[in-house]
Amino acid sequence: MNLANYIDHTLLKPEACIEDYQKLFDEAVEHKFFSVCVPSMMIPTAKVSLKKSNVKICTVVGFPHGNMSTENKQNNSSWALENGADEIDMVMNISYAKSDRWDLVEKDISLVKSVCKKNILKVIIETSSLTLEEKVKATHCVEKAGANFIKTSTGFAQAGAQLEDILLFKNESNLLIKASGGIRDFETAEKFIKAGASRLGTSQGVALVKQQPLSKDLY
């Protein structure tokens, strides 16, 4: 298994410096990761740094709580795509989900997808904030809204990717799956992929592909 092909090499910590992002881009090129996932402010720099590689650029929208207005999510997605992003990872409106307003959840995702058009849209449902029933409903909403991927976590909540959630997504939909948050070792990454994950979001991509111990500062 070529693990690098599955990795969205990620840096979303608010305290990250420009030098940290440049290191991320250099690592992505060196190890041939599928993409980098960075805040929108770094898209222009990423585009320059990655122009001679096949590494894609991914950014986040409505991050990390999902409660940005749909119009702002659309505008942010449009700007990101116009300036070099290839993929959008948006956070589902968790407040709508907890309010049992699944019509609004679906509408929010659908309108962002209308902006993305043929570009990949991944929807982060923040599994640790949802009940099992809510996870099932969220999965169905993401699929009905036309998104491409369902994603487990932002990495900023109380828990990250869990194997049972990957299996639930696989059982309840035909969506592609991204596992993110707290992927602690090569064996766990391999289990997620075998269970159905097509992409892994992690700040620990280099350690994972080298099968080295991961730092305590996990995403």
CYANA upper distance limits for C-alpha pairs under 8 A (distance plus 0.5 A):
  2 ASN  CA      6 TYR  CA      8.30
  3 LEU  CA      7 ILE  CA      7.37
  3 LEU  CA    208 LEU  CA      8.47
  3 LEU  CA    209 VAL  CA      6.62
  4 ALA  CA     31 HIS  CA      7.18
  4 ALA  CA     32 LYS  CA      6.75
  4 ALA  CA     33 PHE  CA      5.19
  4 ALA  CA     34 PHE  CA      7.09
  4 ALA  CA    205 GLY  CA      8.04
  4 ALA  CA    209 VAL  CA      6.89
  5 ASN  CA     32 LYS  CA      7.72
  5 ASN  CA     33 PHE  CA      6.09
  5 ASN  CA     34 PHE  CA      5.55
  6 TYR  CA     33 PHE  CA      7.66
  6 TYR  CA     34 PHE  CA      6.54
  6 TYR  CA    198 SER  CA      6.81
  6 TYR  CA    199 ARG  CA      5.10
  6 TYR  CA    200 LEU  CA      6.20
  7 ILE  CA     33 PHE  CA      6.04
  7 ILE  CA     34 PHE  CA      6.01
  7 ILE  CA     35 SER  CA      7.18
  7 ILE  CA    199 ARG  CA      6.37
  7 ILE  CA    200 LEU  CA      5.36
  7 ILE  CA    201 GLY  CA      6.52
  7 ILE  CA    202 THR  CA      7.54
  7 ILE  CA    205 GLY  CA      7.13
  8 ASP  CA     33 PHE  CA      7.17
  8 ASP  CA     34 PHE  CA      6.35
  8 ASP  CA     35 SER  CA      5.13
  8 ASP  CA     36 VAL  CA      5.67
  8 ASP  CA     37 CYS  CA      6.45
  8 ASP  CA     58 CYS  CA      8.39
  8 ASP  CA    199 ARG  CA      7.42
  8 ASP  CA    200 LEU  CA      6.47
  8 ASP  CA    201 GLY  CA      5.37
  8 ASP  CA    202 THR  CA      6.99
  8 ASP  CA    205 GLY  CA      8.48
  9 HIS  CA     24 LEU  CA      7.74
  9 HIS  CA     28 ALA  CA      7.20
  9 HIS  CA     33 PHE  CA      7.22
  9 HIS  CA     34 PHE  CA      8.28
  9 HIS  CA     35 SER  CA      6.55
  9 HIS  CA     36 VAL  CA      5.04
  9 HIS  CA     37 CYS  CA      6.45
  9 HIS  CA    201 GLY  CA      6.93
  9 HIS  CA    202 THR  CA      6.19
  9 HIS  CA    203 SER  CA      6.18
  9 HIS  CA    204 GLN  CA      7.98
  9 HIS  CA    205 GLY  CA      6.37
 10 THR  CA     24 LEU  CA      8.26
 10 THR  CA     36 VAL  CA      6.19
 10 THR  CA     37 CYS  CA      5.08
 10 THR  CA     38 VAL  CA      6.70
 10 THR  CA    201 GLY  CA      6.83
 10 THR  CA    202 THR  CA      5.88
 10 THR  CA    203 SER  CA      5.13
 10 THR  CA    219 TYR  CA      8.48
 11 LEU  CA     16 ALA  CA      8.04
 11 LEU  CA     21 TYR  CA      7.57
 11 LEU  CA     24 LEU  CA      7.94
 11 LEU  CA     36 VAL  CA      8.47
 11 LEU  CA     37 CYS  CA      6.89
 11 LEU  CA     38 VAL  CA      6.00
 11 LEU  CA     39 PRO  CA      8.39
 11 LEU  CA    203 SER  CA      6.42
 12 LEU  CA     16 ALA  CA      7.91
 12 LEU  CA     37 CYS  CA      8.12
 12 LEU  CA     38 VAL  CA      6.28
 12 LEU  CA     39 PRO  CA      6.75
 16 ALA  CA     20 ASP  CA      6.50
 16 ALA  CA     21 TYR  CA      7.81
 17 CYS  CA     21 TYR  CA      7.18
 18 ILE  CA     22 GLN  CA      6.83
 19 GLU  CA     23 LYS  CA      6.76
 20 ASP  CA     24 LEU  CA      6.82
 21 TYR  CA     25 PHE  CA      6.80
 21 TYR  CA     38 VAL  CA      8.47
 21 TYR  CA     42 MET  CA      8.27
 22 GLN  CA     26 ASP  CA      6.73
 22 GLN  CA     49 SER  CA      8.29
 23 LYS  CA     27 GLU  CA      6.62
 24 LEU  CA     28 ALA  CA      6.66
 24 LEU  CA     36 VAL  CA      8.09
 25 PHE  CA     29 VAL  CA      6.85
 25 PHE  CA     36 VAL  CA      7.56
 25 PHE  CA     46 ALA  CA      7.28
 25 PHE  CA     49 SER  CA      7.05
 25 PHE  CA     50 LEU  CA      7.37
 26 ASP  CA     30 GLU  CA      6.66
 26 ASP  CA     49 SER  CA      8.21
 27 GLU  CA     31 HIS  CA      6.50
 27 GLU  CA    206 VAL  CA      7.79
 28 ALA  CA     32 LYS  CA      6.02
 28 ALA  CA     33 PHE  CA      5.57
 28 ALA  CA     34 PHE  CA      8.39
 28 ALA  CA     35 SER  CA      7.66
 28 ALA  CA     36 VAL  CA      7.32
 28 ALA  CA     55 VAL  CA      7.41
 29 VAL  CA     33 PHE  CA      7.42
 29 VAL  CA     50 LEU  CA      7.51
 29 VAL  CA     53 SER  CA      6.84
 29 VAL  CA     55 VAL  CA      7.23
 31 HIS  CA    206 VAL  CA      7.96
 32 LYS  CA     54 ASN  CA      8.11
 32 LYS  CA     55 VAL  CA      7.21
 33 PHE  CA     55 VAL  CA      6.82
 34 PHE  CA     54 ASN  CA      8.26
 34 PHE  CA     55 VAL  CA      5.95
 34 PHE  CA     56 LYS  CA      6.72
 35 SER  CA     55 VAL  CA      5.38
 35 SER  CA     56 LYS  CA      4.76
 35 SER  CA     57 ILE  CA      6.02
 35 SER  CA     58 CYS  CA      7.07
 36 VAL  CA     55 VAL  CA      7.60
 36 VAL  CA     56 LYS  CA      6.92
 36 VAL  CA     57 ILE  CA      5.82
 36 VAL  CA     58 CYS  CA      6.37
 37 CYS  CA     57 ILE  CA      6.82
 37 CYS  CA     58 CYS  CA      5.02
 37 CYS  CA     59 THR  CA      5.75
 37 CYS  CA     60 VAL  CA      7.95
 38 VAL  CA     42 MET  CA      6.94
 38 VAL  CA     43 ILE  CA      7.80
 38 VAL  CA     57 ILE  CA      8.34
 38 VAL  CA     58 CYS  CA      6.99
 38 VAL  CA     59 THR  CA      5.65
 38 VAL  CA     60 VAL  CA      7.56
 39 PRO  CA     43 ILE  CA      7.75
 39 PRO  CA     59 THR  CA      6.01
 39 PRO  CA     60 VAL  CA      6.63
 40 SER  CA     59 THR  CA      6.23
 40 SER  CA     60 VAL  CA      7.55
 40 SER  CA     80 ALA  CA      6.71
 42 MET  CA     46 ALA  CA      6.51
 43 ILE  CA     47 LYS  CA      6.57
 43 ILE  CA     57 ILE  CA      7.74
 43 ILE  CA     59 THR  CA      8.16
 43 ILE  CA     80 ALA  CA      7.66
 43 ILE  CA     83 ASN  CA      7.29
 43 ILE  CA     84 GLY  CA      6.77
 43 ILE  CA     85 ALA  CA      6.93
 44 PRO  CA     48 VAL  CA      7.06
 44 PRO  CA     83 ASN  CA      6.88
 44 PRO  CA     84 GLY  CA      7.15
 45 THR  CA     49 SER  CA      6.66
 46 ALA  CA     50 LEU  CA      6.33
 46 ALA  CA     57 ILE  CA      7.62
 47 LYS  CA     51 LYS  CA      6.24
 47 LYS  CA     57 ILE  CA      7.98
 47 LYS  CA     84 GLY  CA      6.57
 50 LEU  CA     54 ASN  CA      7.95
 50 LEU  CA     55 VAL  CA      6.90
 56 LYS  CA     85 ALA  CA      8.14
 56 LYS  CA     86 ASP  CA      6.61
 56 LYS  CA     87 GLU  CA      8.29
 57 ILE  CA     84 GLY  CA      7.71
 57 ILE  CA     85 ALA  CA      5.46
 57 ILE  CA     86 ASP  CA      5.77
 57 ILE  CA     87 GLU  CA      6.98
 58 CYS  CA     85 ALA  CA      6.14
 58 CYS  CA     86 ASP  CA      6.36
 58 CYS  CA     87 GLU  CA      5.10
 58 CYS  CA     88 ILE  CA      6.23
 58 CYS  CA     89 ASP  CA      7.59
 59 THR  CA     80 ALA  CA      7.88
 59 THR  CA     85 ALA  CA      7.20
 59 THR  CA     87 GLU  CA      7.11
 59 THR  CA     88 ILE  CA      5.85
 59 THR  CA     89 ASP  CA      6.57
 60 VAL  CA     88 ILE  CA      6.37
 60 VAL  CA     89 ASP  CA      5.18
 60 VAL  CA     90 MET  CA      6.12
 60 VAL  CA     91 VAL  CA      8.28
 61 VAL  CA     66 GLY  CA      8.42
 61 VAL  CA     73 LYS  CA      6.48
 61 VAL  CA     76 ASN  CA      7.14
 61 VAL  CA     77 SER  CA      7.24
 61 VAL  CA     88 ILE  CA      7.41
 61 VAL  CA     89 ASP  CA      6.64
 61 VAL  CA     90 MET  CA      5.04
 61 VAL  CA     91 VAL  CA      7.01
 62 GLY  CA     66 GLY  CA      5.11
 62 GLY  CA     67 ASN  CA      7.02
 62 GLY  CA     68 MET  CA      5.83
 62 GLY  CA     73 LYS  CA      6.59
 62 GLY  CA     90 MET  CA      6.32
 62 GLY  CA     91 VAL  CA      5.92
 62 GLY  CA     92 MET  CA      8.40
 63 PHE  CA     90 MET  CA      7.46
 63 PHE  CA     91 VAL  CA      6.41
 63 PHE  CA    154 THR  CA      8.20
 64 PRO  CA     91 VAL  CA      7.10
 64 PRO  CA    154 THR  CA      6.74
 64 PRO  CA    156 PHE  CA      7.66
 65 HIS  CA     91 VAL  CA      7.09
 65 HIS  CA     92 MET  CA      8.41
 65 HIS  CA     93 ASN  CA      7.71
 65 HIS  CA     94 ILE  CA      7.49
 66 GLY  CA     90 MET  CA      7.88
 66 GLY  CA     91 VAL  CA      4.98
 66 GLY  CA     92 MET  CA      5.62
 66 GLY  CA     93 ASN  CA      4.87
 66 GLY  CA     94 ILE  CA      6.61
 66 GLY  CA     95 SER  CA      8.47
 67 ASN  CA     92 MET  CA      8.40
 67 ASN  CA     93 ASN  CA      5.73
 67 ASN  CA     94 ILE  CA      7.53
 67 ASN  CA     95 SER  CA      7.38
 68 MET  CA     72 ASN  CA      6.94
 68 MET  CA     73 LYS  CA      7.08
 68 MET  CA     93 ASN  CA      8.28
 69 SER  CA     73 LYS  CA      6.82
 70 THR  CA     74 GLN  CA      6.63
 70 THR  CA    108 ASP  CA      6.07
 70 THR  CA    111 LEU  CA      7.82
 70 THR  CA    112 VAL  CA      7.77
 71 GLU  CA     75 ASN  CA      6.64
 72 ASN  CA     76 ASN  CA      6.43
 73 LYS  CA     77 SER  CA      6.53
 73 LYS  CA     90 MET  CA      8.34
 73 LYS  CA    112 VAL  CA      7.08
 74 GLN  CA     78 SER  CA      6.61
 74 GLN  CA    111 LEU  CA      7.62
 74 GLN  CA    112 VAL  CA      5.66
 74 GLN  CA    115 VAL  CA      6.80
 75 ASN  CA     79 TRP  CA      6.70
 76 ASN  CA     80 ALA  CA      6.61
 77 SER  CA     81 LEU  CA      6.65
 77 SER  CA     88 ILE  CA      7.31
 77 SER  CA    112 VAL  CA      7.81
 77 SER  CA    115 VAL  CA      7.52
 77 SER  CA    116 CYS  CA      7.55
 78 SER  CA     82 GLU  CA      6.57
 78 SER  CA    115 VAL  CA      6.84
 78 SER  CA    116 CYS  CA      7.80
 79 TRP  CA     83 ASN  CA      6.64
 80 ALA  CA     84 GLY  CA      6.89
 80 ALA  CA     85 ALA  CA      5.85
 81 LEU  CA     85 ALA  CA      5.09
 81 LEU  CA     86 ASP  CA      6.84
 81 LEU  CA     87 GLU  CA      8.16
 81 LEU  CA    116 CYS  CA      8.14
 86 ASP  CA    119 ASN  CA      6.73
 86 ASP  CA    120 ILE  CA      7.59
 87 GLU  CA    119 ASN  CA      6.37
 87 GLU  CA    120 ILE  CA      5.32
 87 GLU  CA    121 LEU  CA      6.55
 87 GLU  CA    122 LYS  CA      8.22
 88 ILE  CA    116 CYS  CA      8.23
 88 ILE  CA    119 ASN  CA      8.28
 88 ILE  CA    120 ILE  CA      6.85
 88 ILE  CA    121 LEU  CA      5.50
 88 ILE  CA    122 LYS  CA      6.65
 89 ASP  CA    121 LEU  CA      6.52
 89 ASP  CA    122 LYS  CA      5.13
 89 ASP  CA    123 VAL  CA      6.30
 89 ASP  CA    124 ILE  CA      7.31
 90 MET  CA    121 LEU  CA      7.84
 90 MET  CA    122 LYS  CA      6.74
 90 MET  CA    123 VAL  CA      5.58
 90 MET  CA    124 ILE  CA      6.53
 91 VAL  CA    123 VAL  CA      6.21
 91 VAL  CA    124 ILE  CA      5.12
 91 VAL  CA    125 ILE  CA      6.83
 91 VAL  CA    126 GLU  CA      8.30
 91 VAL  CA    154 THR  CA      8.27
 92 MET  CA    105 VAL  CA      7.38
 92 MET  CA    108 ASP  CA      8.33
 92 MET  CA    109 ILE  CA      7.69
 92 MET  CA    123 VAL  CA      6.62
 92 MET  CA    124 ILE  CA      6.28
 92 MET  CA    125 ILE  CA      5.81
 92 MET  CA    126 GLU  CA      8.37
 93 ASN  CA     97 ALA  CA      7.06
 93 ASN  CA    105 VAL  CA      6.67
 93 ASN  CA    108 ASP  CA      8.10
 94 ILE  CA     98 LYS  CA      6.63
 94 ILE  CA    125 ILE  CA      7.79
 94 ILE  CA    126 GLU  CA      8.31
 95 SER  CA     99 SER  CA      6.61
 96 TYR  CA    100 ASP  CA      6.85
 96 TYR  CA    101 ARG  CA      5.68
 96 TYR  CA    102 TRP  CA      7.30
 96 TYR  CA    104 LEU  CA      7.01
 96 TYR  CA    105 VAL  CA      6.51
 97 ALA  CA    101 ARG  CA      6.31
 97 ALA  CA    102 TRP  CA      6.50
 97 ALA  CA    105 VAL  CA      6.99
 97 ALA  CA    134 GLU  CA      7.74
 97 ALA  CA    138 ALA  CA      8.01
 98 LYS  CA    130 LEU  CA      8.23
 98 LYS  CA    134 GLU  CA      8.41
101 ARG  CA    105 VAL  CA      7.05
102 TRP  CA    106 GLU  CA      6.58
102 TRP  CA    137 LYS  CA      8.12
102 TRP  CA    138 ALA  CA      8.20
102 TRP  CA    141 CYS  CA      7.56
103 ASP  CA    107 LYS  CA      6.68
104 LEU  CA    108 ASP  CA      6.52
105 VAL  CA    109 ILE  CA      6.98
105 VAL  CA    141 CYS  CA      7.49
106 GLU  CA    110 SER  CA      6.50
106 GLU  CA    141 CYS  CA      5.68
106 GLU  CA    142 VAL  CA      7.15
106 GLU  CA    144 LYS  CA      7.71
106 GLU  CA    145 ALA  CA      5.94
107 LYS  CA    111 LEU  CA      6.58
107 LYS  CA    145 ALA  CA      7.54
108 ASP  CA    112 VAL  CA      7.01
109 ILE  CA    113 LYS  CA      6.67
109 ILE  CA    123 VAL  CA      8.19
109 ILE  CA    142 VAL  CA      7.44
109 ILE  CA    145 ALA  CA      6.34
109 ILE  CA    146 GLY  CA      8.38
109 ILE  CA    147 ALA  CA      7.75
110 SER  CA    114 SER  CA      6.75
110 SER  CA    145 ALA  CA      5.02
110 SER  CA    146 GLY  CA      6.83
110 SER  CA    147 ALA  CA      7.93
111 LEU  CA    115 VAL  CA      7.30
112 VAL  CA    116 CYS  CA      6.96
113 LYS  CA    117 LYS  CA      6.60
113 LYS  CA    121 LEU  CA      6.98
113 LYS  CA    145 ALA  CA      8.15
113 LYS  CA    146 GLY  CA      7.27
113 LYS  CA    147 ALA  CA      6.81
116 CYS  CA    120 ILE  CA      7.50
116 CYS  CA    121 LEU  CA      7.30
120 ILE  CA    147 ALA  CA      8.09
120 ILE  CA    148 ASN  CA      6.49
120 ILE  CA    149 PHE  CA      8.25
121 LEU  CA    147 ALA  CA      5.86
121 LEU  CA    148 ASN  CA      5.93
121 LEU  CA    149 PHE  CA      6.90
122 LYS  CA    147 ALA  CA      6.79
122 LYS  CA    148 ASN  CA      6.41
122 LYS  CA    149 PHE  CA      4.86
122 LYS  CA    150 ILE  CA      6.07
122 LYS  CA    151 LYS  CA      6.85
122 LYS  CA    178 LYS  CA      8.41
123 VAL  CA    142 VAL  CA      7.40
123 VAL  CA    147 ALA  CA      7.51
123 VAL  CA    149 PHE  CA      6.72
123 VAL  CA    150 ILE  CA      5.47
123 VAL  CA    151 LYS  CA      6.11
124 ILE  CA    150 ILE  CA      6.67
124 ILE  CA    151 LYS  CA      4.97
124 ILE  CA    152 THR  CA      6.27
124 ILE  CA    153 SER  CA      6.22
124 ILE  CA    154 THR  CA      7.15
125 ILE  CA    135 LYS  CA      8.25
125 ILE  CA    138 ALA  CA      7.43
125 ILE  CA    150 ILE  CA      7.79
125 ILE  CA    151 LYS  CA      6.87
125 ILE  CA    152 THR  CA      6.48
125 ILE  CA    153 SER  CA      6.96
126 GLU  CA    130 LEU  CA      7.65
126 GLU  CA    151 LYS  CA      8.31
126 GLU  CA    152 THR  CA      6.13
126 GLU  CA    153 SER  CA      4.90
126 GLU  CA    154 THR  CA      6.88
126 GLU  CA    157 ALA  CA      7.92
127 THR  CA    131 THR  CA      8.41
127 THR  CA    135 LYS  CA      7.11
127 THR  CA    152 THR  CA      6.13
127 THR  CA    153 SER  CA      6.71
127 THR  CA    160 GLY  CA      8.24
127 THR  CA    161 ALA  CA      8.45
127 THR  CA    165 ASP  CA      8.03
128 SER  CA    153 SER  CA      8.17
128 SER  CA    157 ALA  CA      7.55
128 SER  CA    158 GLN  CA      7.04
128 SER  CA    159 ALA  CA      6.14
128 SER  CA    160 GLY  CA      7.60
129 SER  CA    157 ALA  CA      8.33
130 LEU  CA    134 GLU  CA      6.04
130 LEU  CA    135 LYS  CA      6.44
131 THR  CA    135 LYS  CA      6.66
132 LEU  CA    136 VAL  CA      6.90
133 GLU  CA    137 LYS  CA      6.82
134 GLU  CA    138 ALA  CA      6.41
135 LYS  CA    139 THR  CA      6.59
136 VAL  CA    140 HIS  CA      6.91
136 VAL  CA    168 LEU  CA      8.08
136 VAL  CA    169 PHE  CA      8.35
136 VAL  CA    172 GLU  CA      7.49
137 LYS  CA    141 CYS  CA      6.72
138 ALA  CA    142 VAL  CA      6.64
139 THR  CA    143 GLU  CA      6.86
139 THR  CA    150 ILE  CA      7.63
139 THR  CA    169 PHE  CA      7.03
139 THR  CA    172 GLU  CA      7.49
139 THR  CA    173 SER  CA      7.42
140 HIS  CA    144 LYS  CA      6.59
140 HIS  CA    172 GLU  CA      7.78
140 HIS  CA    173 SER  CA      7.39
141 CYS  CA    145 ALA  CA      6.46
142 VAL  CA    146 GLY  CA      7.18
142 VAL  CA    147 ALA  CA      6.36
142 VAL  CA    150 ILE  CA      7.31
143 GLU  CA    147 ALA  CA      6.47
143 GLU  CA    148 ASN  CA      8.11
143 GLU  CA    173 SER  CA      7.42
143 GLU  CA    174 ASN  CA      8.13
143 GLU  CA    175 LEU  CA      6.92
147 ALA  CA    175 LEU  CA      8.43
148 ASN  CA    175 LEU  CA      6.61
148 ASN  CA    176 LEU  CA      6.67
149 PHE  CA    175 LEU  CA      5.97
149 PHE  CA    176 LEU  CA      5.00
149 PHE  CA    177 ILE  CA      5.79
149 PHE  CA    178 LYS  CA      7.15
150 ILE  CA    169 PHE  CA      8.17
150 ILE  CA    175 LEU  CA      6.95
150 ILE  CA    176 LEU  CA      6.90
150 ILE  CA    177 ILE  CA      5.66
150 ILE  CA    178 LYS  CA      6.70
151 LYS  CA    177 ILE  CA      6.43
151 LYS  CA    178 LYS  CA      5.05
151 LYS  CA    179 ALA  CA      6.36
151 LYS  CA    180 SER  CA      7.49
152 THR  CA    160 GLY  CA      7.46
152 THR  CA    161 ALA  CA      6.15
152 THR  CA    162 GLN  CA      8.46
152 THR  CA    165 ASP  CA      7.84
152 THR  CA    166 ILE  CA      8.36
152 THR  CA    178 LYS  CA      7.09
152 THR  CA    179 ALA  CA      5.95
152 THR  CA    180 SER  CA      6.45
152 THR  CA    181 GLY  CA      8.27
153 SER  CA    157 ALA  CA      7.91
153 SER  CA    159 ALA  CA      8.33
153 SER  CA    160 GLY  CA      6.00
153 SER  CA    161 ALA  CA      6.88
153 SER  CA    179 ALA  CA      7.84
153 SER  CA    180 SER  CA      6.08
153 SER  CA    181 GLY  CA      6.41
154 THR  CA    160 GLY  CA      8.04
154 THR  CA    180 SER  CA      7.51
154 THR  CA    181 GLY  CA      7.11
155 GLY  CA    159 ALA  CA      7.83
155 GLY  CA    160 GLY  CA      6.21
155 GLY  CA    180 SER  CA      7.10
155 GLY  CA    181 GLY  CA      4.75
155 GLY  CA    182 GLY  CA      7.48
155 GLY  CA    219 TYR  CA      5.82
156 PHE  CA    181 GLY  CA      8.33
156 PHE  CA    219 TYR  CA      8.34
159 ALA  CA    181 GLY  CA      7.75
159 ALA  CA    182 GLY  CA      8.09
160 GLY  CA    180 SER  CA      6.77
160 GLY  CA    181 GLY  CA      4.51
160 GLY  CA    182 GLY  CA      5.86
160 GLY  CA    183 ILE  CA      8.31
161 ALA  CA    165 ASP  CA      7.83
161 ALA  CA    166 ILE  CA      8.44
161 ALA  CA    179 ALA  CA      6.00
161 ALA  CA    180 SER  CA      5.85
161 ALA  CA    181 GLY  CA      5.82
161 ALA  CA    182 GLY  CA      7.06
161 ALA  CA    183 ILE  CA      7.53
162 GLN  CA    166 ILE  CA      7.29
163 LEU  CA    167 LEU  CA      6.91
163 LEU  CA    191 LYS  CA      8.16
163 LEU  CA    192 PHE  CA      6.78
163 LEU  CA    195 ALA  CA      8.00
164 GLU  CA    168 LEU  CA      6.63
165 ASP  CA    169 PHE  CA      6.68
166 ILE  CA    170 LYS  CA      6.74
166 ILE  CA    177 ILE  CA      7.67
166 ILE  CA    179 ALA  CA      7.79
166 ILE  CA    192 PHE  CA      7.46
166 ILE  CA    195 ALA  CA      7.03
166 ILE  CA    196 GLY  CA      7.12
166 ILE  CA    197 ALA  CA      7.26
167 LEU  CA    171 ASN  CA      6.61
167 LEU  CA    195 ALA  CA      6.70
167 LEU  CA    196 GLY  CA      7.68
168 LEU  CA    172 GLU  CA      6.49
169 PHE  CA    173 SER  CA      6.38
169 PHE  CA    175 LEU  CA      7.95
169 PHE  CA    177 ILE  CA      7.76
170 LYS  CA    174 ASN  CA      7.23
170 LYS  CA    175 LEU  CA      7.93
170 LYS  CA    177 ILE  CA      8.31
170 LYS  CA    195 ALA  CA      8.44
170 LYS  CA    196 GLY  CA      6.93
176 LEU  CA    197 ALA  CA      7.56
176 LEU  CA    198 SER  CA      6.71
177 ILE  CA    196 GLY  CA      7.30
177 ILE  CA    197 ALA  CA      5.22
177 ILE  CA    198 SER  CA      5.99
177 ILE  CA    199 ARG  CA      7.01
178 LYS  CA    197 ALA  CA      6.04
178 LYS  CA    198 SER  CA      6.52
178 LYS  CA    199 ARG  CA      5.07
178 LYS  CA    200 LEU  CA      5.99
178 LYS  CA    201 GLY  CA      7.40
179 ALA  CA    192 PHE  CA      7.63
179 ALA  CA    197 ALA  CA      6.77
179 ALA  CA    199 ARG  CA      6.93
179 ALA  CA    200 LEU  CA      5.47
179 ALA  CA    201 GLY  CA      6.64
180 SER  CA    200 LEU  CA      6.20
180 SER  CA    201 GLY  CA      4.87
180 SER  CA    202 THR  CA      6.65
180 SER  CA    219 TYR  CA      7.89
181 GLY  CA    201 GLY  CA      7.38
181 GLY  CA    202 THR  CA      7.11
181 GLY  CA    218 LEU  CA      7.97
181 GLY  CA    219 TYR  CA      5.33
182 GLY  CA    202 THR  CA      8.05
182 GLY  CA    218 LEU  CA      6.06
182 GLY  CA    219 TYR  CA      5.60
183 ILE  CA    188 THR  CA      6.97
183 ILE  CA    189 ALA  CA      6.85
183 ILE  CA    202 THR  CA      7.34
183 ILE  CA    218 LEU  CA      8.19
183 ILE  CA    219 TYR  CA      7.79
184 ARG  CA    188 THR  CA      7.16
184 ARG  CA    189 ALA  CA      8.29
184 ARG  CA    214 LEU  CA      7.07
184 ARG  CA    218 LEU  CA      8.08
185 ASP  CA    189 ALA  CA      6.92
185 ASP  CA    208 LEU  CA      6.70
185 ASP  CA    211 GLN  CA      7.73
185 ASP  CA    213 PRO  CA      7.83
185 ASP  CA    214 LEU  CA      7.48
186 PHE  CA    190 GLU  CA      6.60
186 PHE  CA    208 LEU  CA      5.85
186 PHE  CA    209 VAL  CA      7.86
186 PHE  CA    211 GLN  CA      6.35
187 GLU  CA    191 LYS  CA      6.73
188 THR  CA    192 PHE  CA      6.79
189 ALA  CA    193 ILE  CA      6.88
189 ALA  CA    200 LEU  CA      8.02
190 GLU  CA    194 LYS  CA      6.66
191 LYS  CA    195 ALA  CA      6.55
192 PHE  CA    196 GLY  CA      6.92
192 PHE  CA    197 ALA  CA      6.05
193 ILE  CA    197 ALA  CA      4.97
193 ILE  CA    198 SER  CA      6.84
193 ILE  CA    199 ARG  CA      8.23
201 GLY  CA    219 TYR  CA      8.41
202 THR  CA    218 LEU  CA      8.41
202 THR  CA    219 TYR  CA      5.99
203 SER  CA    218 LEU  CA      7.41
203 SER  CA    219 TYR  CA      5.97
204 GLN  CA    208 LEU  CA      6.70
204 GLN  CA    214 LEU  CA      7.12
204 GLN  CA    215 SER  CA      8.24
204 GLN  CA    218 LEU  CA      7.63
204 GLN  CA    219 TYR  CA      7.79
205 GLY  CA    209 VAL  CA      6.71
206 VAL  CA    210 LYS  CA      6.68
207 ALA  CA    211 GLN  CA      6.20
207 ALA  CA    212 GLN  CA      5.35
207 ALA  CA    213 PRO  CA      7.00
207 ALA  CA    214 LEU  CA      6.42
208 LEU  CA    212 GLN  CA      6.83
208 LEU  CA    214 LEU  CA      8.00
214 LEU  CA    218 LEU  CA      8.23
